[in-house]
Amino acid sequence: MKRYDAIVIGLGAMGSAAAYHLARRGVRVLGLEQFDIAHDRGSSHGRTRIMRKAYFEHPDYVPLLHRVYDMWAELEAATDTALFHRVGLLLAGPPEGPVVSGVKRAASEHALTIEQLSVDDMQCRFPGFQGDANMEALFEPDAGYLEPESCVRTLAEQASVHGAEVKCGQTVTDWRARHGEVTVTTQDARYQSDSLVICGGAWSSRLLEDLGIPLEVRRKSVFWYAVNDARYRSDEGCPVFGFDTPGGFFYGFPVIDEYGMKAANHTGGEVVDDPSQVDRNSRADEEAEVRAFLDRHLPHAAPRLHGHSVCMYTITPDEHFVVDCHPQHPNVAFAAGFSGHGFKFAPVIGSALADLVCDGVTTESIGFLSARRSTLRGS
């Protein structure tokens, strides 16, 4: 049986980044993926992901985001690949709501550039959008979008370039750690290593069952619309957008290619018992919610449904990530619960995971994401 220095389970965004950082250090790493690289069965697909720094979820994410911006740029330069597109982000909602107030808090604590706009100012500057009278708008010029499939593919390819061995079609059925040795079993093979990184996405509850971390998987639908009005094109100045409304937080992306405008409801979602059996069909009630949002706040779009996809959010009770070492096995690190807003962090999470299994500690600012935090279990 071939032995490795480290095994990474799951090669979505986080796992591919971990394999990349481990391989760059000269670690003999094996990456195991149950599907293909950049597949559409989990949480790392959909053609676009929002990239932003003024983080309304919590200001503690901002130092990680400073690192992430640099790390994506380094990966782009090393591979001559465009992964991040800086088109700006327009957010609107009640001034006292969690989105607007959270962005202001993060921007204030970390001296980030955001522009505050009245609804009238927003509609003048971005004529494709319409706000409600009780809304305030914020524009973050340094924000934009990442291309998730290209990001994952590039990370996995660069892991291979640096010596990682990547095996797809490998569903992990079991792992064991004992006396500093790890054994990982798939449906048709067994592998051994000195350390292990678990990035199981929606399958994390099964892979981390002994830890009892409360992770809820939700089914999320995303829709693409044909939109002919030039006001919604990225090359005409339309930004990424998000609106905090009484019906939920809706977000979307400008028209960037033949797929059209992407839009979805970030809130809600059906709880998934088995991520391998999630319903991937389009549902009329979900699309109606998104269409109603577009009709109200993007009044010139006249959207015509063009496509649909399903992804999964793996959500913790406090909706923050979990990145830590296993309490009984210091040579096992894991990352889970990215709660629908984690993709952008992949390079820095991968770096932290590599630190944890190689050095036992990390200099990345992930202390607030510990598995030992009280808010993770509601106590």
Secondary structure as the mmCIF struct_conf table of DSSP 4:
data_model
#
loop_
_struct_conf.conf_type_id
_struct_conf.id
_struct_conf.beg_label_comp_id
_struct_conf.beg_label_asym_id
_struct_conf.beg_label_seq_id
_struct_conf.end_label_comp_id
_struct_conf.end_label_asym_id
_struct_conf.end_label_seq_id
STRN STRN1 ARG A 3 ILE A 9
BEND BEND1 GLY A 12 GLY A 12
HELX_RH_AL_P HELX_RH_AL_P1 ALA A 13 ARG A 24
TURN_TY1_P TURN_TY1_P1 ARG A 25 GLY A 26
STRN STRN2 VAL A 29 GLU A 33
BEND BEND2 GLN A 34 PHE A 35
TURN_TY1_P TURN_TY1_P2 ILE A 37 ALA A 38
BEND BEND3 ASP A 40 SER A 44
BEND BEND4 GLY A 46 ARG A 47
STRN STRN3 ARG A 49 MET A 51
BEND BEND5 LYS A 53 ALA A 54
TURN_TY1_P TURN_TY1_P3 PHE A 56 GLU A 57
HELX_RH_3T_P HELX_RH_3T_P1 PRO A 59 TYR A 61
HELX_RH_AL_P HELX_RH_AL_P2 VAL A 62 THR A 79
TURN_TY1_P TURN_TY1_P4 ASP A 80 ASP A 80
STRN STRN4 PHE A 84 HIS A 85
STRN STRN5 LEU A 89 GLY A 93
TURN_TY1_P TURN_TY1_P5 PRO A 95 GLU A 96
BEND BEND6 GLY A 97 GLY A 97
HELX_RH_AL_P HELX_RH_AL_P3 PRO A 98 HIS A 110
TURN_TY1_P TURN_TY1_P6 ALA A 111 ALA A 111
STRN STRN6 GLU A 115 LEU A 117
HELX_RH_AL_P HELX_RH_AL_P4 VAL A 119 ARG A 125
BEND BEND7 PHE A 126 PHE A 126
TURN_TY1_P TURN_TY1_P7 PRO A 127 GLY A 128
TURN_TY1_P TURN_TY1_P8 ALA A 133 ASN A 134
STRN STRN7 GLU A 136 GLU A 140
TURN_TY1_P TURN_TY1_P9 PRO A 141 ASP A 142
STRN STRN8 GLY A 144 LEU A 146
HELX_RH_AL_P HELX_RH_AL_P5 PRO A 148 VAL A 161
TURN_TY1_P TURN_TY1_P10 HIS A 162 GLY A 163
STRN STRN9 GLU A 165 CYS A 168
BEND BEND8 GLY A 169 GLY A 169
STRN STRN10 VAL A 172 ARG A 178
TURN_TY1_P TURN_TY1_P11 HIS A 179 GLY A 180
STRN STRN11 GLU A 181 THR A 186
BEND BEND9 GLN A 187 ASP A 188
STRN STRN12 ARG A 190 ILE A 198
HELX_RH_3T_P HELX_RH_3T_P2 GLY A 201 TRP A 203
HELX_RH_AL_P HELX_RH_AL_P6 SER A 204 LEU A 207
TURN_TY1_P TURN_TY1_P12 LEU A 208 LEU A 208
HELX_RH_3T_P HELX_RH_3T_P3 GLU A 209 LEU A 211
TURN_TY1_P TURN_TY1_P13 GLY A 212 GLY A 212
STRN STRN13 GLU A 216 ALA A 226
HELX_RH_3T_P HELX_RH_3T_P4 ALA A 230 TYR A 232
STRN STRN14 ARG A 233 ARG A 233
HELX_RH_3T_P HELX_RH_3T_P5 SER A 234 GLU A 236
TURN_TY1_P TURN_TY1_P14 GLY A 237 GLY A 237
STRN STRN15 VAL A 240 THR A 245
TURN_TY1_P TURN_TY1_P15 PRO A 246 GLY A 247
STRN STRN16 GLY A 248 PHE A 253
STRN STRN17 VAL A 255 VAL A 255
BEND BEND10 ASP A 257 ASP A 257
TURN_TY1_P TURN_TY1_P16 GLU A 258 TYR A 259
STRN STRN18 MET A 261 ASN A 265
BEND BEND11 THR A 267 THR A 267
STRN STRN19 GLU A 270 VAL A 271
BEND BEND12 ASP A 273 ASP A 273
HELX_RH_3T_P HELX_RH_3T_P6 PRO A 275 GLN A 277
BEND BEND13 ASN A 281 ASN A 281
HELX_RH_AL_P HELX_RH_AL_P7 ALA A 284 HIS A 297
BEND BEND14 LEU A 298 LEU A 298
TURN_TY1_P TURN_TY1_P17 PRO A 299 HIS A 300
STRN STRN20 ARG A 304 ILE A 315
TURN_TY1_P TURN_TY1_P18 PRO A 317 ASP A 318
BEND BEND15 GLU A 319 GLU A 319
STRN STRN21 VAL A 322 CYS A 325
BEND BEND16 PRO A 327 GLN A 328
TURN_TY1_P TURN_TY1_P19 PRO A 330 ASN A 331
STRN STRN22 VAL A 332 ALA A 336
TURN_TY1_P TURN_TY1_P20 SER A 339 GLY A 340
BEND BEND17 HIS A 341 HIS A 341
HELX_RH_3T_P HELX_RH_3T_P7 PHE A 343 PHE A 345
HELX_RH_AL_P HELX_RH_AL_P8 ALA A 346 ASP A 359
BEND BEND18 GLY A 360 GLY A 360
BEND BEND19 GLU A 364 SER A 365
HELX_RH_3T_P HELX_RH_3T_P8 GLY A 367 LEU A 369
TURN_TY1_P TURN_TY1_P21 ALA A 371 ARG A 372
HELX_RH_3T_P HELX_RH_3T_P9 SER A 374 ARG A 377
TURN_TY1_P TURN_TY1_P22 GLY A 378 GLY A 378
#
